[in-house]
Amino acid sequence: MYIRKFALGDASPIEIGLTSTVFLTGFIGAVILPFYLYLFGAGIFWEFLGVSICILIVWNFESYRLMRYSKKSLRIVTLPGYFEYRFGSKGYFVRLLTAVEIIVIPIVISALVLKEAAIVLYKVLGLPQEFIITAMSLGIALMVGIFGLDLFTKTVRFKAIIMLLGVILLVVFLLYDIGLNKLIRNMMEMDILGSVSNYMNILFHDGKPLMPSDYVSLISMGLLASGMPFMLGLFFAEKDGAAINIGKIITVIYIFIFFSSLACLGTISRGVLYPHKITNSVSDYISLMYLQISNISQIGKMTAFIYMIIIVLGFITAIEGAFHSIMTSLYEDIICCGRVVRVDHRKDRRNVIIAAFFVGIATAMIAMGIKNLSIGLVLVFLGALGCSISPTLFMSLIWKRMNKFGCIAGLIVGLGSVPLFKYAAIFDGNGVKETLCDIIGINSVIPSMLFTVFMIMVVSLLSPEPDEKQVEEFLEVKHRIME
């Protein structure tokens, strides 16, 4: 079937490993990590430790079991399809509910990322934001619609090399041309809270010593990566455990080198941007970096151009991955399996391209309608998606007693928990209404995930046990009987 080729492509284990890695590190690595280090200091290390923990969980546990389920049912190409097969829930809302989450929330996240990219390119190149949003959204959507996963996997080596070597070149250039001593003096002149030594100390965050609750909050933010549908869907394309092992090695090596290089870039960027005042805006940070680098020396303009290529690739990889999971789920889970319209599978390729066009239009319209943008808003939507998908998927792979009703509960509760715990001031604290997060002093990720797991267990135990066939298949997957 065409949709299987579109969703899973024809990639080698190395390409799948790099695709997972570049998607995960492109935006949060190239765009966010240097900015957060510049803004808060080395204490942001703990957030990216959370990302590393997430990668270990996903690659060492979830990857093998998702691959085995995919081999048992050759029709599984999406997470909604996996949930339907895992719980035998045909005729229930598991597939539809998961598909709606995977379509709606990533479209909003893509629009937010697209808006940020448009602001950056407007400040650097002076291009109209509406033009950038339309061109990027429709261009990426149609390319994904035409080539499917192969668009990512067949270009991922180029992207990975350009981003990694580009960051290393930037760090070497800045250290050589400006000089380490001058960079440190510039950092000392900046309005750093505390001292430079504290700024570069992983036990401090924004000039303040980290408390136990701070470690929990920072590490938990990295765990949201385990709920990204595009990365999880890649394991349905793996052929066996040996292929996953190759991808795992590639992922660990690349992320270690790439994050280390980005950490160096983010740390010295305070010195590079002197005497500009600290900015809380990602777009301002990137545009100032571009201007400062281009004015350093005769080869500064070329180096600044390389910097912008890295940034643009970071934005593109995030949108490509999101669009792929959106289009696959829209066509496979909603249009075909949901029987929204009568589908002629001989025209699947044309139909997917048409769907891609409308996804691109919808994302562009949402992006143009966004007025106030912050990275915090992106994280709220990522949190809602991650706290819904991640614990529900994890429980489905470790607990044989979980049933379709528990799955539905997990998807709904996880989606609503983040905004509830973060914004709902329903608790009395010293005479003032406070949110749960205000009271316990951590962000909403850990409470949301724990509450989701709790509700999955309660609802599953209060409803009928899963069919014997589902339990047998669960045990076969668990004990590698069919690998």
C-alpha positions as CSV (number, residue, x, y, z in Angstrom):
1,M,0.0,0.0,0.0
2,Y,1.1,3.5,-0.8
3,I,0.4,4.9,2.6
4,R,2.8,2.4,4.2
5,K,5.5,3.5,1.9
6,F,4.6,7.1,2.6
7,A,4.6,6.6,6.4
8,L,7.6,4.3,6.8
9,G,9.7,4.9,3.7
10,D,12.7,2.8,2.7
11,A,15.5,3.7,5.1
12,S,18.5,2.0,6.5
13,P,19.0,1.6,10.2
14,I,21.6,4.4,10.2
15,E,19.2,6.7,8.4
16,I,16.4,6.0,10.8
17,G,18.7,6.6,13.8
18,L,19.9,9.9,12.3
19,T,16.3,10.9,11.4
20,S,15.2,10.4,15.0
21,T,18.2,12.3,16.3
22,V,18.1,15.3,13.9
23,F,14.3,15.7,14.4
24,L,14.8,15.7,18.2
25,T,17.9,17.9,18.3
26,G,17.2,20.2,15.3
27,F,14.9,22.7,17.0
28,I,15.4,22.1,20.7
29,G,19.2,21.8,20.1
30,A,20.2,24.3,17.4
31,V,17.5,26.9,18.2
32,I,16.7,26.5,21.9
33,L,19.7,25.2,23.7
34,P,22.2,28.0,22.9
35,F,19.5,30.6,23.8
36,Y,18.7,29.0,27.1
37,L,22.3,28.7,28.0
38,Y,22.8,32.4,27.1
39,L,19.8,33.3,29.2
40,F,20.0,31.1,32.3
41,G,23.5,29.7,32.4
42,A,24.9,26.1,32.7
43,G,22.1,25.0,35.0
44,I,20.0,24.3,31.9
45,F,22.1,21.2,31.7
46,W,19.5,19.3,33.8
47,E,16.8,19.9,31.2
48,F,18.9,18.3,28.5
49,L,19.8,15.5,30.9
50,G,16.0,14.9,30.9
51,V,16.1,14.7,27.1
52,S,19.0,12.1,27.4
53,I,17.0,10.1,29.9
54,C,14.0,10.2,27.6
55,I,16.2,9.0,24.7
56,L,17.5,6.0,26.8
57,I,13.9,5.0,27.7
58,V,12.6,5.3,24.2
59,W,15.5,3.5,22.5
60,N,16.2,0.9,25.1
61,F,12.6,-0.1,25.8
62,E,9.8,1.3,23.8
63,S,11.5,0.9,20.4
64,Y,11.8,-2.9,20.5
65,R,8.2,-3.4,21.6
66,L,6.8,-1.0,19.1
67,M,8.8,-2.8,16.3
68,R,7.5,-6.2,17.4
69,Y,3.9,-5.0,17.4
70,S,4.5,-3.6,13.9
71,K,5.8,-7.0,12.7
72,K,2.7,-8.7,14.2
73,S,0.4,-6.4,12.3
74,L,1.8,-5.1,9.0
75,R,-1.0,-2.5,9.0
76,I,0.4,-0.5,11.9
77,V,2.0,2.7,10.6
78,T,0.8,5.2,13.2
79,L,0.4,5.5,16.9
80,P,-3.4,5.5,16.6
81,G,-3.2,2.4,14.6
82,Y,-1.0,0.8,17.3
83,F,-3.4,1.7,20.1
84,E,-6.3,0.2,18.1
85,Y,-4.4,-3.0,17.5
86,R,-3.0,-3.2,21.0
87,F,-6.5,-2.9,22.6
88,G,-8.6,-4.5,19.9
89,S,-10.7,-1.3,20.1
90,K,-12.3,-1.2,16.7
91,G,-15.6,0.5,17.0
92,Y,-14.4,2.6,20.0
93,F,-12.8,6.0,20.2
94,V,-9.1,5.1,20.8
95,R,-7.9,5.5,17.2
96,L,-10.0,8.6,16.6
97,L,-9.1,10.3,19.8
98,T,-5.3,9.7,19.4
99,A,-5.5,10.8,15.8
100,V,-7.2,14.1,16.7
101,E,-4.5,14.8,19.3
102,I,-1.7,14.0,16.8
103,I,-3.3,16.2,14.2
104,V,-4.6,19.2,16.1
105,I,-1.9,19.8,18.6
106,P,1.1,19.4,16.3
107,I,-0.6,21.8,13.8
108,V,-0.7,24.4,16.5
109,I,2.9,23.7,17.5
110,S,4.0,23.8,13.9
111,A,2.3,27.2,13.5
112,L,4.1,28.5,16.6
113,V,7.4,27.3,15.3
114,L,6.7,28.7,11.9
115,K,5.8,32.1,13.3
116,E,9.1,32.2,15.3
117,A,11.0,31.3,12.1
118,A,9.2,34.1,10.2
119,I,10.1,36.6,12.9
120,V,13.7,35.5,12.8
121,L,14.0,35.7,9.0
122,Y,12.2,39.1,9.0
123,K,14.7,40.5,11.4
124,V,17.7,39.1,9.6
125,L,16.7,39.3,5.9
126,G,13.9,41.8,6.0
127,L,11.5,39.5,4.3
128,P,7.7,39.9,5.0
129,Q,6.5,37.5,7.6
130,E,3.4,36.6,5.6
131,F,5.5,35.6,2.7
132,I,7.9,33.5,4.8
133,I,5.0,31.7,6.6
134,T,3.2,30.9,3.4
135,A,6.3,29.8,1.5
136,M,7.7,27.6,4.3
137,S,4.3,26.1,5.3
138,L,3.2,25.2,1.8
139,G,6.7,24.3,0.5
140,I,7.4,21.9,3.4
141,A,3.9,20.5,3.4
142,L,3.9,19.7,-0.3
143,M,7.4,18.2,-0.2
144,V,6.4,16.0,2.7
145,G,3.2,15.1,0.8
146,I,5.1,14.1,-2.3
147,F,8.1,12.2,-0.8
148,G,6.8,11.1,2.6
149,L,9.3,9.9,5.2
150,D,12.0,9.5,2.4
151,L,12.2,13.4,2.3
152,F,13.6,13.2,5.8
153,T,15.6,10.0,5.7
154,K,17.3,10.6,2.3
155,T,18.4,14.1,3.3
156,V,19.2,13.4,6.9
157,R,22.9,12.7,6.5
158,F,23.4,16.1,4.8
159,K,21.4,17.9,7.5
160,A,23.2,16.1,10.3
161,I,26.7,16.9,8.9
162,I,25.9,20.5,8.1
163,M,24.4,21.2,11.5
164,L,27.2,19.5,13.5
165,L,30.2,20.8,11.5
166,G,28.6,24.2,11.3
167,V,28.3,24.5,15.0
168,I,31.8,23.3,15.6
169,L,33.1,25.8,13.0
170,L,31.2,28.6,14.7
171,V,32.7,27.8,18.1
172,V,36.2,27.5,16.7
173,F,35.8,30.8,14.7
174,L,34.5,32.8,17.7
175,L,37.2,31.5,20.1
176,Y,40.0,32.1,17.6
177,D,38.8,35.5,16.3
178,I,37.6,37.1,19.5
179,G,39.8,35.2,21.9
180,L,38.9,33.3,25.0
181,N,40.2,36.0,27.4
182,K,38.1,38.8,25.7
183,L,35.0,36.6,25.7
184,I,35.3,36.0,29.4
185,R,35.9,39.8,30.0
186,N,32.8,40.6,28.0
187,M,30.8,38.1,30.0
188,M,32.0,39.7,33.2
189,E,30.8,43.1,31.8
190,M,27.3,41.7,31.0
191,D,24.6,41.9,33.7
192,I,25.0,38.3,34.8
193,L,23.2,37.5,38.1
194,G,25.8,36.4,40.5
195,S,29.3,35.7,39.0
196,V,30.7,34.2,35.8
197,S,31.7,31.1,37.8
198,N,28.1,30.7,38.9
199,Y,26.8,31.3,35.4
200,M,29.0,28.4,34.2
201,N,28.1,26.2,37.1
202,I,25.5,23.5,36.5
203,L,24.3,23.8,40.1
204,F,23.1,27.4,39.5
205,H,20.2,28.5,37.3
206,D,19.8,32.2,36.4
207,G,22.3,33.1,39.1
208,K,20.5,31.2,41.9
209,P,21.4,27.9,43.5
210,L,19.2,25.1,42.3
211,M,16.8,23.6,44.9
212,P,15.5,20.0,44.7
213,S,12.3,21.1,43.1
214,D,14.3,22.9,40.4
215,Y,16.1,19.7,39.5
216,V,12.7,17.9,39.2
217,S,11.2,20.7,37.0
218,L,14.2,21.0,34.7
219,I,14.7,17.2,34.2
220,S,11.0,16.7,33.7
221,M,10.9,19.1,30.7
222,G,13.3,16.9,28.8
223,L,11.0,13.9,29.3
224,L,8.3,15.5,27.1
225,A,10.4,14.3,24.1
226,S,9.1,10.8,24.7
227,G,5.7,11.8,23.5
228,M,6.6,13.0,20.1
229,P,4.6,11.0,17.5
230,F,7.1,11.4,14.6
231,M,10.0,10.0,16.6
232,L,7.9,7.1,18.0
233,G,6.4,6.3,14.6
234,L,9.9,5.7,13.2
235,F,10.1,2.4,15.2
236,F,7.4,0.9,13.0
237,A,9.9,1.1,10.2
238,E,12.6,-0.8,12.0
239,K,13.1,-4.4,10.7
240,D,14.6,-6.1,13.8
241,G,16.5,-5.6,17.1
242,A,19.8,-5.4,15.3
243,A,18.6,-2.4,13.3
244,I,17.4,-0.6,16.4
245,N,20.8,-1.2,18.1
246,I,22.6,0.5,15.2
247,G,20.2,3.5,15.4
248,K,20.7,3.7,19.2
249,I,24.4,3.9,18.8
250,I,24.2,6.6,16.1
251,T,21.7,8.6,18.3
252,V,23.9,8.5,21.5
253,I,27.1,9.5,19.7
254,Y,25.6,12.3,17.6
255,I,23.6,13.8,20.5
256,F,26.6,13.8,22.8
257,I,28.8,15.6,20.3
258,F,26.1,18.0,19.0
259,F,24.8,19.0,22.4
260,S,28.4,19.5,23.7
261,S,29.1,21.8,20.7
262,L,25.9,23.7,21.2
263,A,26.6,24.1,24.9
264,C,29.9,25.8,24.0
265,L,28.2,28.1,21.5
266,G,25.5,29.1,24.0
267,T,28.0,29.7,26.8
268,I,30.3,32.0,24.8
269,S,27.4,33.8,23.1
270,R,27.1,36.1,26.2
271,G,30.6,37.3,25.4
272,V,29.8,37.5,21.6
273,L,26.8,39.7,22.2
274,Y,28.5,42.2,24.5
275,P,27.6,45.1,24.9
276,H,24.0,44.4,24.0
277,K,21.6,43.9,26.9
278,I,20.2,40.5,27.8
279,T,17.2,39.7,25.7
280,N,14.4,37.2,26.6
281,S,13.4,36.8,22.9
282,V,14.7,33.9,20.8
283,S,14.3,35.9,17.6
284,D,16.2,38.9,19.0
285,Y,18.9,36.5,20.3
286,I,19.3,34.9,16.9
287,S,19.3,38.1,14.9
288,L,21.8,39.8,17.3
289,M,24.1,36.7,17.0
290,Y,23.9,36.9,13.2
291,L,24.7,40.7,13.2
292,Q,27.6,40.3,15.7
293,I,29.2,37.4,13.9
294,S,28.9,39.1,10.5
295,N,30.7,42.2,11.8
296,I,33.6,40.4,13.5
297,S,36.0,40.1,10.6
298,Q,36.2,39.7,6.8
299,I,35.1,36.1,7.0
300,G,32.4,36.9,9.5
301,K,29.7,37.2,6.9
302,M,30.3,33.7,5.6
303,T,30.3,32.4,9.2
304,A,27.1,34.2,10.0
305,F,25.6,32.7,6.8
306,I,26.5,29.2,8.1
307,Y,24.9,30.1,11.5
308,M,21.6,31.0,9.7
309,I,21.7,27.8,7.7
310,I,21.9,25.9,11.0
311,I,19.0,27.9,12.5
312,V,16.8,27.4,9.4
313,L,17.5,23.7,9.3
314,G,16.5,23.5,13.0
315,F,13.1,25.1,12.2
316,I,12.6,23.0,9.0
317,T,13.4,19.6,10.7
318,A,10.8,20.3,13.4
319,I,8.1,21.3,10.9
320,E,8.9,18.4,8.5
321,G,8.6,15.8,11.3
322,A,5.3,17.3,12.6
323,F,3.8,17.6,9.1
324,H,4.7,13.9,8.4
325,S,2.9,12.6,11.5
326,I,0.0,14.9,10.9
327,M,-0.5,13.9,7.2
328,T,0.0,10.2,7.9
329,S,-2.6,10.2,10.8
330,L,-5.0,12.4,8.9
331,Y,-5.1,10.1,5.8
332,E,-4.7,6.7,7.4
333,D,-6.6,7.1,10.7
334,I,-9.2,9.7,9.9
335,I,-9.9,9.6,6.2
336,C,-9.3,5.9,5.4
337,C,-10.0,4.0,8.6
338,G,-12.6,6.5,9.8
339,R,-14.4,6.2,6.5
340,V,-14.9,9.9,6.3
341,V,-15.1,9.7,2.6
342,R,-15.0,6.8,0.1
343,V,-11.3,6.4,-0.8
344,D,-9.9,5.1,-4.1
345,H,-6.6,3.6,-3.0
346,R,-5.3,3.7,-6.5
347,K,-5.2,7.5,-6.1
348,D,-3.6,7.5,-2.6
349,R,-0.6,9.5,-3.8
350,R,-2.7,12.3,-5.2
351,N,-5.0,12.3,-2.2
352,V,-2.1,12.6,0.3
353,I,-0.7,15.6,-1.7
354,I,-4.1,17.3,-1.6
355,A,-4.3,16.6,2.2
356,A,-0.7,18.1,2.5
357,F,-1.9,21.2,0.7
358,F,-4.7,21.8,3.2
359,V,-2.4,21.0,6.1
360,G,0.0,23.7,4.9
361,I,-2.8,26.2,4.4
362,A,-4.3,25.5,7.8
363,T,-0.9,25.8,9.5
364,A,-0.1,29.1,7.7
365,M,-3.4,30.6,8.6
366,I,-2.9,29.8,12.3
367,A,0.6,31.1,12.2
368,M,-0.5,34.4,10.7
369,G,-3.2,34.7,13.3
370,I,-0.8,34.4,16.2
371,K,-0.1,37.8,17.8
372,N,1.7,37.2,21.0
373,L,4.4,34.5,20.8
374,S,6.7,33.0,23.4
375,I,8.7,29.8,23.8
376,G,6.6,29.2,26.9
377,L,3.5,28.9,24.8
378,V,5.2,26.3,22.6
379,L,6.2,24.4,25.7
380,V,2.6,24.3,27.0
381,F,1.3,22.6,23.8
382,L,4.3,20.3,23.8
383,G,3.6,19.5,27.4
384,A,-0.1,18.7,26.7
385,L,0.9,16.4,23.9
386,G,3.7,14.7,25.8
387,C,1.8,14.2,29.0
388,S,-1.0,12.5,27.0
389,I,0.9,10.3,24.6
390,S,4.0,9.4,26.7
391,P,2.5,7.9,29.8
392,T,-0.3,6.2,27.8
393,L,2.1,4.6,25.4
394,F,4.5,3.6,28.2
395,M,1.8,2.0,30.3
396,S,0.4,0.1,27.2
397,L,3.9,-1.5,26.8
398,I,4.5,-2.5,30.4
399,W,1.1,-3.4,31.9
400,K,-0.9,-6.2,30.4
401,R,-4.0,-5.3,32.5
402,M,-4.5,-2.0,30.7
403,N,-7.5,-1.9,28.4
404,K,-9.1,0.4,25.9
405,F,-10.9,2.4,28.6
406,G,-7.7,3.0,30.4
407,C,-6.1,4.2,27.1
408,I,-9.0,6.6,26.5
409,A,-8.7,7.9,30.1
410,G,-4.9,8.4,29.7
411,L,-5.3,10.3,26.4
412,I,-8.0,12.6,27.8
413,V,-6.6,13.2,31.3
414,G,-3.0,13.7,30.0
415,L,-4.2,16.3,27.6
416,G,-6.1,18.3,30.2
417,S,-3.7,18.0,33.1
418,V,-1.0,20.4,31.9
419,P,-3.2,23.4,31.5
420,L,-5.2,22.4,34.6
421,F,-2.2,22.2,37.0
422,K,-0.4,25.1,35.4
423,Y,-3.2,27.7,35.1
424,A,-6.2,26.7,37.3
425,A,-5.9,28.6,40.6
426,I,-8.2,26.4,42.7
427,F,-6.1,25.9,45.8
428,D,-6.0,28.2,48.8
429,G,-2.5,29.3,49.8
430,N,-2.0,32.0,52.4
431,G,-5.4,33.5,51.5
432,V,-4.6,33.6,47.8
433,K,-5.8,31.2,45.1
434,E,-2.9,29.3,43.7
435,T,-2.3,26.6,41.2
436,L,-1.0,23.2,42.1
437,C,2.3,24.0,40.5
438,D,2.6,27.1,42.7
439,I,2.0,25.1,45.8
440,I,4.5,22.3,45.2
441,G,7.0,24.5,43.4
442,I,7.5,22.5,40.3
443,N,6.2,22.7,36.7
444,S,3.1,20.8,35.6
445,V,4.9,17.9,33.7
446,I,5.5,15.4,36.6
447,P,2.1,15.9,38.3
448,S,0.4,15.6,34.9
449,M,2.2,12.4,34.0
450,L,1.7,10.8,37.4
451,F,-2.0,11.8,37.4
452,T,-2.4,10.3,33.9
453,V,-0.8,7.0,35.0
454,F,-3.0,6.9,38.1
455,M,-6.2,7.4,36.0
456,I,-5.1,4.8,33.5
457,M,-4.7,2.3,36.3
458,V,-8.0,3.2,38.1
459,V,-10.1,3.2,34.9
460,S,-8.5,-0.1,33.6
461,L,-9.1,-1.8,37.0
462,L,-12.7,-0.7,37.2
463,S,-13.6,-1.8,33.7
464,P,-13.5,-5.3,32.1
465,E,-10.2,-7.1,31.7
466,P,-8.7,-7.1,28.2
467,D,-9.3,-10.1,25.9
468,E,-7.2,-13.2,26.3
469,K,-5.8,-12.7,22.8
470,Q,-4.6,-9.2,23.7
471,V,-2.8,-10.5,26.8
472,E,-1.2,-13.4,24.8
473,E,0.1,-10.9,22.2
474,F,1.4,-8.6,25.0
475,L,3.3,-11.5,26.5
476,E,4.7,-12.6,23.1
477,V,6.0,-9.0,22.5
478,K,7.3,-8.8,26.0
479,H,9.3,-12.0,25.8
480,R,10.5,-11.5,22.2
481,I,8.7,-14.7,21.0
482,M,8.1,-13.3,17.5
483,E,11.4,-11.4,17.0
